[in-house]
Each structure stands twice: as C-alpha cells, then as structure tokens.
C-alpha cells in the first residue's frame, strides 16, 4: 500500500481501501460515525497483483493504481476512479508499462492535481522514475522519463497547496525531489539531498502554501523531516518500521502535524508538533491494543475536522478505528473493531 488508504469522501463519509488476495476492497461509513458497509470489490473482476497506490484530489475522488498480470512473466499498470465510496468504482483501465512491456518495476505512487488529473509515478528498469498523467479533457498522455539514477522502491507523491504535483524518491546517496513548474507540466528534478535515508520509509505531506514536507527514517533509526531548499530536521527516534502516517489538523486552535506509526511494542504511537516547527520537539504516546506485525496505520479528519486513525492488518483483515475526543489535547476514544 502506498499513500493514505483511509479517506474522507466529498460527502464527508470515511472509506477504507485494502488489498485482499488478487483484488482491492472498499468499506465505507453508511452515515456519520458509522455503521460501516461490508467490504466490496473495487473495479470489477480484474485479477491484480498485491500492490495498491491511492491518491485523492480536492474533489474528493479517489484514484487507485495497481499492477495486473498480462502475459507470462509480464505485467501492466491499471487505474480506477472511485467518485463516491457508496457507488461502484470505475472498472480497472489498463494504462500501460513505463518500459512498454516487462515485469513489475516497483510500487506505483499517485497524486492528483488541482484540476483533478491523476499523475502516476513508478520506477523504471533504467533505475529512474517514469510518469503518466491524465489529460485535462480525458485520456492519458504519454509515459515520460523523469530521469534519476538508482531510485529505490517506495516513492512518495504529493500535491502541494498550490495544486501542483511533487515527488520524492530515495536513492543510495539520499533523496531526489521533483516538482511541476506549472499545472499540467512534467515534473522537473529540482534538488538532491545528501542524507542517510532508509528506503521504504518516505511519506510526504503538504504543510504550507509554499512547501511540502517529506518524512523519512535515517539509517540510525531517527525520524527526520525535510523541506526542499532547507536542511533536514531530526524529530525523534522512529517508533517502528516503514513510513509514518501523517495529517495536518487543528489541535486546540493550533495548526499541527500529527504522525502515527505501529511501534515496536505492537501498539500505535502518535506524535504531534506545530506544523513546520520541528524545533518545537515531539514525543510518542502509545494507544490501543497490540497489533500484528504487518498492521499499518492511516490518518484522516472526518466531516467535523476531528482526527480519525485506522489500523489494518492484511494477514487478519482486522480494521480498528478511533477518533479524537471532543476535549483539549489529543485524547482518543476507545479503539473499535469495524
């Protein structure tokens, strides 16, 4: 899974996307704060590989990207749009391969610009990144090689508050950063950061009108934050492995960034700090029951702008949910199984 899989739709209802065998499933709230619908298959009966990238535009539409088997030893990417969680998603639509044909080249990432156009990113066989973008009036443009060398799996795509799409990638020497100069343009490689980055730990978030922030774990185990044009800041030791979940939210009248991760203890760890003020410091606070090793966390805000956290374990299919209480601080309700 790449991207946020807990989303708030344009009708205010929360939905969750999950992998199940060779399919993608969706569950959604039937009304405010539940109850939830039973899992439904997304995109028809197309057989998929167990990989999924999720992106969402300001219109609330979810864009899903996965790999499907085509010929023996070969695969191709497919895309689906889900306009509303309670409606059927569009059927999976083949969108090709960054190298025309071949096996899977890595986990895709997807971001949606201010015009509602999906941009799909995926490593290519040359060690760089390729991109495919939707056209303004429908259909897809050509595959474009964004260059780069020795790009590692686990791309982080994000749309800034400007509505333009940005991309971060880990390489052996650190991080690469691409940005669109104008809406609809091909993202251009802007900056390379020299840093000891663990691959597979990137998560990007729009944090101001001018900036996006990428979070990553360095080789010493510290969670770091970087905004292009500046120096990376060390926040605190990572609570667990893999990328953190991240969301901006209002906490007692302050614009804060909330992070969450499955901790080594098996519980969910939360940390919050004033957005783009890493020097203020942050610390982990654990919550909920012990979770399976493969459990992942996602964060969102509901229609009342209240923080919601969800955990999902692929091995058990167990979905747990909690919300912030209506009181000062980051007090959470009891975790509930959905």
N, C-alpha and C positions, 0 to 999 in steps of 0.2 A: 504494500500500500504506500502510495506516495501522495502527500497532500492531506488536507483535512477531510476526514470521512464522516464527521458529524457536522451537518449543515443546517442553517435556517433558511427555509424557502421564502418566496415572495409573499406567501400567505401567512408567514410567521410561524409555521409549524416546523418542528425539527425532524430531520431524517438522518438515517444512518445507512452507509453502504458497506458491504462486507463481501469478501470472497468466500465461495463455497464450492469446492471441487472445481469443475470447469465452467462455473457460472458466477455472476455477480448478483447479489441480493440487495433489496432495499426494504427498510422498515421506516414507518413514519408515524408521527403523532396524529391521532384522529381529531384531537381538539387540544386546547391549551393544557399543557402539563399532562397530556395523555388522555385516555389509554392509547396504546400503540397498535398498529396494524401487524398482521402476520407477515413474515418475510415473503417478498415477491421477486421473481426473476426479472432482471433488467435486460432489455434489448433483444428479447426473443430467445430462440433456442441455439444460438451460435455457440459452438464449443470454444472455450477460451483457455489460455494458459493462466496459471495462478498469479497474476500480476494486475494491478489496477492503479491508475493515476486519476485524481479527482481535482477539478478546478471549478470555481464558481464566479460568475460575473455579478455586477451590481444589480442586474435584473433578477437575480435570484436563481437563474437557471444553472443546473449542474452539468458539467461536461466531463464525460468519462472516457478514458482511453485504456486499451488493453492490447495484448498480443493474442493472435489466434493462429493455430496450425493451418498451413496452406497445402504445400506438397511435402513429401518425405524429407525431413531434415530442414524444412524452411518454414518461416512464419511471416505474418504481416500484421500491421497495426490496424486497429478498428476504433471507431469513435461513436459515441451515442450522446444525445442531449436529453436531459430529463427536465421538462419545464415545470412540473409540479409533482411533488412526491406521491400524491394520490392518483395521478394519471399514469398511464403506461409510458415508459420512455420510448424514444425512437429506436428502431432496430439498429443493431450494430452495422456501421457503414465502413467498408474497407477504405483505408487511406494510404496504403502502400507501405514501403520499406525505405529507410534512409539510404540504403545501398542498392535499391531496385529489387534485389532478391537476396535471400540468405536466411540464416538463423536469427534468433533474437540477439540484439546488440546491447541490451541493457534496459533498465527500468525507465519508462517514459515519465515526463512531468508535463503538466498542462497549466496554463494561466489564461485568463480571459480579460481582454482589454475593455476600455470604457464603451466601445461600440458593440460589445457582446460577441466579439470574434475570438474563438479559441486559438491558442498557439501551442503546438505540441513540440516538445523537445525530447531528443533521445540520443544517447551516444551512438557513434557510427564506427564502422570497422577500422577507420583510419586513426582512431584514438581521439577524435574531436567530437563536436556536437552538431547534429542536424536539426532543422526546424521546419515545421509545416504549419502554415497559417490559413485560417478561413478568409475568404474574400468577403467584402462588405455586402455584396448582393447574392451571396450564396456560393457554395462550392469551395474548393480548396486551391490555393496557389501551388507553385512547385516546391519541392524539397530544396532547402537552402543549407549549404555547408557554412556553419558559423566559425569554423576553424577550431583551434585549440589542440593541445597535444597531451597524451597520457591522461585523458579525462577518466575519472573513476565513477563507478555507478553511484546513483543517489543524487541526481540533480535537484536543485531547489528553484522552482519558478514562482514568480510573484508579480502581482500588478500593483504599482505604486498608486498613491492617491492622485497622481497626475493622469491615471488611466493608461499609462504606458507600461509595457511588459519588460521585466528584468529577469535575469537568470544568473544563478551561482553554480559553480562546479568545483569539486575538489580535484586537485592534481597532486603528484608527489611533492611538489615544492610549496603547495599552499592552496589558494583559491583563485579562480578566474571569475570575472564579472562582466556580463553583457547587459546593454540597455538600449531600448529603442530611442532614437533621437526625436522621432515624431510619430504620431499614431499611424499604425499600419506599416511602418518601416521595418526593415530587417534589423534585429538587434545587433549591435556592434560591440566587439570586445573593447572594454574601457580600461580595465585595470587588473593587475595581478598582485595578489598579496602573498608575501613570503611568510608562511606560518606552518607550524607542525599540526596539520589537520587530520583527524581520523576520518577516513571515507565512510559514507553511510550515516553521517550524523548531522547533515545540514537541514535547517528549517528557516525559511525566510518570511518576513512579516513587514507590511507597510507600517511605518512608525511616525511619519510626519509628511506634510505636503512635499517636502524636498527629498526625503530619504526612505530607503528600505533598510532593514537590519537583517543580517544573517546570523543565526546561532549555530555554533559547531562545538564539538568536543576536541580538544587538542590531545596530543599523544601522551601528555602527563595525566589526562583524565579530568582536566578543568573545562567547564562550560564557558565559552567565550562568545562575545558579540562584536560584530564588525559592520560599520557603515563605510561604503566606498568614499575615498577622499580623506579618511582618518586612520587612526591606529586601532587595532583590536583591543577590547577590554575584557579582562577576566572577571567573570561574575561570581562563580562559586564552583566547587567540585561537582561534576555531573552526578546525578542521583543514580543513573543506570546507563544502559547502552542504547544505541540508536538515537534518532533525532528527538528533540523535545517537541511537545505540542505548545503552541503559543497563540495568544489572543490579546488584543487591546480591550480594556474595559474600564469602566468608571468604578473606582473604589473610594467611597466616602468623598466624592467630589473631585478626585484626582484622576488624571489620565495615566493609567498604569498598564504595564505589560505583565501578563500572567503566564508563567511557564508551568508545565506539568510533565512528569515522566514516571514510568514504573521504576521504583527504586530497587536497589539490591535486596532490600528486605522483602520485596514482593508487593508492598503497598504503593499507592500513588503518592508522589511527592509534589507539592506545589511551592512555587516561589513567585513573589510579585515585587516589582520596583517601579518607580516613576519612569514613564516611557522616555527612552533615550538618555536617562540619567543613571548609567551603570555605576557611577562612582558612589551613588547613594547606598549601594550594597543590597544584597538579597540573601535569604536563607530558606532552606527547605523545611516544609511542615508536612508530615505524612498523614494520610487519611485512608479510611476504608479497609476492606479485608485484604488478605494476601491473595495475589493473583497468579495464574500460571505464568511460566517463563515467557511465553510468546504473547502475552497480553500487551496491547498498545493503548495509548490514551489519546483522546482528541478533545478539543475545547471549542466552545462557541458561546454566543449570547442568544437568549430567547427573545420573544417579541417585547418583553418588558426590560430588555437590555440587562438581564440578570445572567451571570456566568453559569454555564452548564458544562459539566465534564462527563465524558463517557469512556468506559473501557470495554475492549472487545478482545476475546481470545479466540483465534482461529481454530485451535485444537478442540475447544469445548463448545464454541458458538455462543458462549455466555456474554450477554450485554448488560452492563451495570451503568447506572446513571445517578448523578447527584446535581443539585443546584445550590447556588449561594442563598443563604437565608436572608430575610429582609431585616437585617440588623447590621450595625457597624462591623468593619473588619471583613475577613474572608471566611466567616463561619459557614459551613456546608451542612446541608440536610443529610440524613442517613442515606447511604447508598441503597438503591433499589434495583432488583433484577427486572429487566424489561422482557 
